[in-house]
Amino acid sequence: MKTTPLTPAELSSSVMAVPPLARTADLALNRDANQAIVTHLEAGGVRMLLYGGNANLYHVAVEEYPRLLDMLESIAGADTCVIPSVGPEYGRMMDQAALLRGRRFPTAMVLPAVAPITEAGVAAGIRRFAEAFGRPVVVYIKSDGYLAPASVGALVRDGLVSAIKYAIVRRDPRHDPYLRELLQQAPARMVVSGIGERPAIVHRRDFGLQGFTSGAVCIGPRGSMRLLHLLQQGAWEEAERVRAAYLPLEDLRDALNPIRVLHEAVALAGIAATGPILPLLSNLEPEHHEAVRAAATALLARDRGAA
C-alpha cells in the first residue's frame, strides 16, 4: 500500500475506484474475494482505491473497523493508494480517527451525513476529524446545502483537505453554479468528478476536474483508465465512444440502486464472490440478476478485448 501523501498529480494519474466490499455468508470480511477485486483493478492499471459508499461503510461497526483496515493494508500493491472512509456520524468518525491515527493510510474520506445536520456543523465536524486524524482528508460533497463552497475553501486553505469528491447529480451537468463557485474556493486539480463515467467528460472539458471516481471500473478497469487518458488529451469524441460501453451498467445502477447493482455485478461477472451485503442494505432482487449479468459480462468482455 502506498503511504505517501495524496497529491493532485496522483488524482490525475488513476481513476479512483470505489469498490464493493465482499463478505462471507456470516457477514465476515472475505479477504480472498476482496483481494481478487483489487488484483483485477491493479491489472487494469488502477492505482487508487476508495472504500466508501459502494463498500457500504456507512454501516460498518467501529468494532470491526480495525479488521477492515488490516485487510485493506494487506491486499493492495505497494504503489496503490488506499483510502478508507469514516462516519458519517460525528461520534463514529471521531472514534475512527483514533483507530486511523496510528495507521499509514495517506488520507481518509468523510462520508456525507443524512442525520440532522447544519452546514456549519458539518464544516466543524470535518475540521475536528482532520485535526484528530492528523492528516488532510477527502471531502465528499453529494448534495446542495451540505457544505457551502466558502466553508470548503476555508478547510482547503487551512491544509485540512487532500481532495474533494464532487458528486451532486444535475439534470444537465454543464449547468452547475455550485461547482463553479466551489472552483473559486478550491483549485480544480484537487477536485475529482464523483459520479462515475456518465458526467466525467463534461466535468473535465467544461470545469477542468482532474479525474473521476468509478464503480464500474471494478468491471472494466482498462476502458475506464483509457477514458481518463482521453479526457486529459482532450480527445472528446473518442472519449464518448469509450464511455458508451459503461452506460448500460450505469443505467441499471441509476434505475435500481448504485451500491446494490455494483455489488451484484462484480459477482455476476465472475470477478469475485461478493456475498451478502451488510445491513441496513440488502442484496439485489434475483429478478434483476440477468439484466445486470448481461451488462457486466459485456463490459468485462470488451475490457478484456482491450487488453
Phi and psi in degrees as a GROMACS rama.xvg file:
@    title "Ramachandran Plot"
@    xaxis  label "Phi"
@    yaxis  label "Psi"
@TYPE xy
-73.6272  134.438  LYS-2
-119.674  -1.55019  THR-3
-75.1343  158.517  THR-4
-57.8641  145.485  PRO-5
-71.4324  127.711  LEU-6
-117.702  159.789  THR-7
-57.0599  -34.9223  PRO-8
-62.3407  -36.7553  ALA-9
-68.1871  -35.1006  GLU-10
-62.0045  -27.7969  LEU-11
-96.2826  -1.95441  SER-12
-93.1943  -17.9866  SER-13
-150.642  145.164  SER-14
-59.9012  142.033  VAL-15
-92.373  99.6431  MET-16
-72.1199  141.019  ALA-17
-121.595  84.3318  VAL-18
-78.8475  160.428  PRO-19
-74.1857  168.945  PRO-20
-114.766  116.391  LEU-21
-80.1201  141.056  ALA-22
-134.02  158.412  ARG-23
-83.4954  177.372  THR-24
-60.1066  -27.4488  ALA-25
-95.4017  16.3182  ASP-26
73.637  10.9615  LEU-27
-75.4692  157.08  ALA-28
-63.8956  133.669  LEU-29
-101.587  93.478  ASN-30
-60.7093  -44.3141  ARG-31
-62.7598  -42.9813  ASP-32
-68.2276  -40.4908  ALA-33
-66.1832  -35.9814  ASN-34
-62.4333  -40.2494  GLN-35
-62.891  -38.5298  ALA-36
-64.1517  -45.8195  ILE-37
-65.1629  -41.7051  VAL-38
-61.1103  -41.5547  THR-39
-61.591  -43.8969  HIS-40
-65.4432  -46.6532  LEU-41
-65.1567  -34.9637  GLU-42
-64.0572  -26.6364  ALA-43
-90.5489  5.32265  GLY-44
98.0957  0.563273  GLY-45
-77.6262  134.716  VAL-46
-131.031  16.3815  ARG-47
-134.823  127.618  MET-48
-124.747  123.945  LEU-49
-116.655  113.184  LEU-50
-96.0647  105.954  TYR-51
-142.117  -115.599  GLY-52
-63.7219  -46.3209  GLY-53
-63.6689  -26.2025  ASN-54
-85.0916  -0.450742  ALA-55
57.6249  40.0729  ASN-56
-71.8304  -8.48176  LEU-57
-55.2778  -31.7654  TYR-58
-114.384  13.909  HIS-59
-76.4838  133.236  VAL-60
-70.1966  143.974  ALA-61
-59.8804  -34.0358  VAL-62
-62.6937  -32.963  GLU-63
-83.4866  -17.9953  GLU-64
-55.4963  -43.7286  TYR-65
-59.9112  -37.5797  PRO-66
-66.7253  -38.3041  ARG-67
-61.7431  -46.2241  LEU-68
-62.4787  -41.6898  LEU-69
-55.9877  -46.5182  ASP-70
-65.2376  -45.6858  MET-71
-62.5229  -37.6149  LEU-72
-62.7553  -31.9569  GLU-73
-92.0241  -18.0039  SER-74
-98.5516  -7.76042  ILE-75
-98.08  149.009  ALA-76
-69.3845  167.802  GLY-77
-63.5309  -26.2454  ALA-78
-106.959  17.8762  ASP-79
-103.137  127.184  THR-80
-83.9206  127.761  CYS-81
-116.215  127.591  VAL-82
-120.766  109.193  ILE-83
-82.0768  163.221  PRO-84
-111.06  160.066  SER-85
-131.657  164.959  VAL-86
85.0125  -156.191  GLY-87
-85.9727  -15.0979  PRO-88
-73.4017  148.363  GLU-89
-60.8957  -46.5347  TYR-90
-60.3645  -41.4595  GLY-91
-64.307  -45.4281  ARG-92
-65.5471  -33.833  MET-93
-72.5333  -35.8716  MET-94
-61.9553  -41.2027  ASP-95
-70.9197  -29.0494  GLN-96
-59.3197  -41.8516  ALA-97
-64.544  -34.921  ALA-98
-75.6837  -31.1961  LEU-99
-82.3412  -27.2184  LEU-100
-58.6575  -36.6395  ARG-101
-85.5439  0.601791  GLY-102
-93.7645  176.008  ARG-103
-111.401  18.4054  ARG-104
-63.554  133.468  PHE-105
-70.2614  -23.242  PRO-106
-162.867  174.563  THR-107
-145.739  154.164  ALA-108
-105.396  136.738  MET-109
-89.6522  117.27  VAL-110
-67.9029  141.735  LEU-111
-71.1678  133.791  PRO-112
-79.9175  147.76  ALA-113
-116.302  -1.5078  VAL-114
-77.0712  176.234  ALA-115
-57.5209  124.172  PRO-116
-142.792  163.526  ILE-117
-125.9  156.836  THR-118
-59.7971  -45.3967  GLU-119
-64.0522  -35.6994  ALA-120
-67.0114  -39.8863  GLY-121
-62.3631  -46.6998  VAL-122
-59.9866  -41.8485  ALA-123
-66.593  -39.6215  ALA-124
-64.8318  -43.2702  GLY-125
-63.5151  -42.2374  ILE-126
-59.6637  -47.3967  ARG-127
-65.1565  -38.081  ARG-128
-64.7622  -47.1144  PHE-129
-59.7842  -40.0044  ALA-130
-67.5309  -39.2431  GLU-131
-71.4095  -36.4361  ALA-132
-70.1217  -35.3127  PHE-133
85.4526  11.8809  GLY-134
-144.47  156.097  ARG-135
-62.792  154.242  PRO-136
-123.19  164.963  VAL-137
-89.9793  124.341  VAL-138
-94.884  128.673  VAL-139
-110.484  113.012  TYR-140
-109.237  114.418  ILE-141
-120.488  -9.8663  LYS-142
-153.485  151.883  SER-143
-64.2651  145.057  ASP-144
86.2403  -8.37756  GLY-145
-73.5003  -51.4616  TYR-146
-140.621  128.784  LEU-147
-72.3276  143.861  ALA-148
-51.3839  -38.077  PRO-149
-63.7139  -35.5094  ALA-150
-68.188  -39.9047  SER-151
-62.1241  -43.7992  VAL-152
-59.3073  -40.0682  GLY-153
-63.1106  -41.3255  ALA-154
-64.251  -40.8416  LEU-155
-63.0885  -47.8091  VAL-156
-64.1339  -26.443  ARG-157
-87.5518  6.28044  ASP-158
74.2971  23.6697  GLY-159
-100.2  1.77844  LEU-160
-123.682  128.452  VAL-161
-94.7983  -31.1957  SER-162
-164.081  161.962  ALA-163
-125.277  122.448  ILE-164
-94.7192  113.089  LYS-165
-102.053  117.55  TYR-166
-139.422  35.4142  ALA-167
-83.3936  120.24  ILE-168
-77.6218  129.033  VAL-169
-118.175  147.723  ARG-170
-58.6756  -40.8254  ARG-171
-130.167  104.257  ASP-172
-64.1809  -12.0995  PRO-173
-70.5287  -24.7108  ARG-174
-109.395  97.2795  HIS-175
-145.659  83.3049  ASP-176
-58.8207  -36.5876  PRO-177
-60.8313  -47.1736  TYR-178
-62.6536  -40.1309  LEU-179
-63.2983  -39.5986  ARG-180
-68.6327  -39.2117  GLU-181
-58.0866  -41.0961  LEU-182
-73.12  -8.79581  LEU-183
-83.0664  -16.6395  GLN-184
-103.756  -26.8639  GLN-185
-135.39  138.2  ALA-186
-65.7133  143.51  PRO-187
-57.9173  -27.8001  ALA-188
-66.1112  -15.2577  ARG-189
-96.5498  -5.88658  MET-190
-108.324  130.409  VAL-191
-114.499  142.828  VAL-192
-67.4639  126.539  SER-193
-110.177  25.2444  GLY-194
-128.63  33.3183  ILE-195
76.0665  -161.096  GLY-196
-73.0184  -24.7436  GLU-197
-57.4552  -53.4772  ARG-198
-95.0743  8.22946  PRO-199
-62.011  -36.3949  ALA-200
-67.375  -49.3075  ILE-201
-61.4765  -42.711  VAL-202
-64.6015  -30.9489  HIS-203
-81.2947  -49.4071  ARG-204
-68.6003  -43.6938  ARG-205
-94.9116  -22.0542  ASP-206
-122.84  -13.6287  PHE-207
78.9769  19.033  GLY-208
-64.2025  145.374  LEU-209
-81.9451  -24.4308  GLN-210
-162.32  -168.186  GLY-211
-151.065  154.617  PHE-212
-91.7799  159.42  THR-213
-156.389  140.176  SER-214
-93.9042  -39.8955  GLY-215
-64.8647  -17.7406  ALA-216
-59.1111  -23.5575  VAL-217
-66.9404  -19.5452  CYS-218
-95.468  -49.5555  ILE-219
-120.671  74.0763  GLY-220
-68.1978  -35.8392  PRO-221
-67.2037  -43.6496  ARG-222
-65.7539  -38.5864  GLY-223
-66.5978  -40.2259  SER-224
-66.633  -37.1774  MET-225
-63.7093  -39.8488  ARG-226
-59.5166  -43.5023  LEU-227
-58.4616  -45.3748  LEU-228
-66.5062  -38.1875  HIS-229
-65.2785  -38.176  LEU-230
-63.185  -40.1905  LEU-231
-67.75  -26.253  GLN-232
-87.4741  -9.32238  GLN-233
73.0896  23.7202  GLY-234
-89.142  74.4954  ALA-235
-66.6108  -41.3198  TRP-236
-65.9977  -44.4904  GLU-237
-66.0647  -36.4578  GLU-238
-61.0671  -39.9492  ALA-239
-60.9843  -40.0036  GLU-240
-66.4362  -41.8016  ARG-241
-66.3468  -44.0515  VAL-242
-61.6803  -32.8728  ARG-243
-56.5329  -30.8699  ALA-244
-66.7934  -21.9078  ALA-245
-90.7248  -16.3507  TYR-246
-69.092  -35.2394  LEU-247
-57.8986  -43.5734  PRO-248
-69.8644  -39.9663  LEU-249
-64.5394  -34.971  GLU-250
-61.878  -41.7286  ASP-251
-66.64  -39.3868  LEU-252
-63.6111  -42.6949  ARG-253
-67.1203  -36.8797  ASP-254
-77.3049  -33.8681  ALA-255
-105.995  -60.3083  LEU-256
174.165  121.543  ASN-257
-58.7504  -43.4737  PRO-258
-70.0989  -48.8792  ILE-259
-66.6848  -39.3589  ARG-260
-66.7095  -44.0266  VAL-261
-63.9818  -42.6846  LEU-262
-54.544  -43.7637  HIS-263
-76.1073  -36.6028  GLU-264
-61.6381  -40.4183  ALA-265
-61.4359  -38.7978  VAL-266
-73.5442  -45.6696  ALA-267
-67.8455  -25.4006  LEU-268
-79.3394  -10.0871  ALA-269
86.3136  15.5749  GLY-270
-79.1493  -44.4986  ILE-271
-163.343  149.701  ALA-272
-81.1408  103.093  ALA-273
-80.0851  -20.4623  THR-274
71.5642  -160.279  GLY-275
-73.1121  147.731  PRO-276
-91.0885  141.811  ILE-277
-66.3843  131.5  LEU-278
-60.0481  148.46  PRO-279
-91.0748  9.31517  LEU-280
-89.469  171.859  LEU-281
-143.316  159.33  SER-282
-65.5797  155.938  ASN-283
-63.4004  141.217  LEU-284
-62.7003  141.352  GLU-285
-58.1493  -27.9735  PRO-286
-65.6944  -14.5707  GLU-287
-96.9054  -5.82428  HIS-288
-62.517  -40.8372  HIS-289
-64.8717  -40.9332  GLU-290
-64.8945  -41.5583  ALA-291
-67.2308  -41.7484  VAL-292
-59.5187  -44.4354  ARG-293
-62.8814  -44.8748  ALA-294
-66.8619  -41.504  ALA-295
-70.8889  -42.7829  ALA-296
-69.4502  -33.8744  THR-297
-65.4024  -42.5008  ALA-298
-66.2794  -41.2895  LEU-299
-64.6992  -42.3104  LEU-300
-63.1814  -41.3851  ALA-301
-62.9412  -40.6538  ARG-302
-67.3302  -40.3802  ASP-303
-67.0995  -33.4393  ARG-304
-64.3715  -34.1505  GLY-305
-69.1128  -21.31  ALA-306
